[in-house]
């Protein structure tokens, strides 16, 4: 859906820009070949905090890949617009901050844009690398290294790792992890946490006798406190 020209919607890009400007956020829309080619020019002239709003249904794979690569490099939050028909075929390995399914309310687009920006803005303490033994996390570009080799994590796996590794020794119960990573409005059960922890472990742990993430039975998980 092209929110700039779809007359069935009650809002325009200009309206979205005005509302986000109240939070000092500038949206950069990418929904056709020309906007894909001039994407970095739009970013360079934009002011304030940016959010990249991409209509995946109107872009080809190469364009999407190029935009996401640049966004990752520049640490720019991305909000992907997708149709219900494309939802189940969405590539879960794409590094996007959030997505929204058409049709949607103007208020939802606004709020998802704001949350996407807040998730990406780093606090000063997060700007430094997090090093735990052979594990290194670079919060500025979502990069995770094991023995200097990059590990490809899905976004929720990365968020779990960043939270746990930032607070070694602290025990998080499953409900807390679910609320902090997925949000209070998420309807999935705590088993979601177990599944993602298991996938995360399979990617970062080579030695089961000294795991990075420890299970606290009947409670939850913690990142080991000793390096």
Secondary structure, 3 states (H helix, E strand, C coil): CCCCCCCCCCCCHHHHHHHHHCCCEEEEEECCHHHHHCHHHHHHHCCCEEEEEEEHHHCCHHHHHHHHHHHHHHCCEEEEEECHHHCCCCCCCCCCCEEEECCCCHHHHHHHHHHHHHHHCCCHHHCCCEEECCEEEECCCCEEEECCEECCCCHHHHHHHHHHHHCCCCCEEHHHHHHHHHCCCCCCCCHHHHHHHHHHHHHHCCCHHHCCEEEECCCEEEECCCC
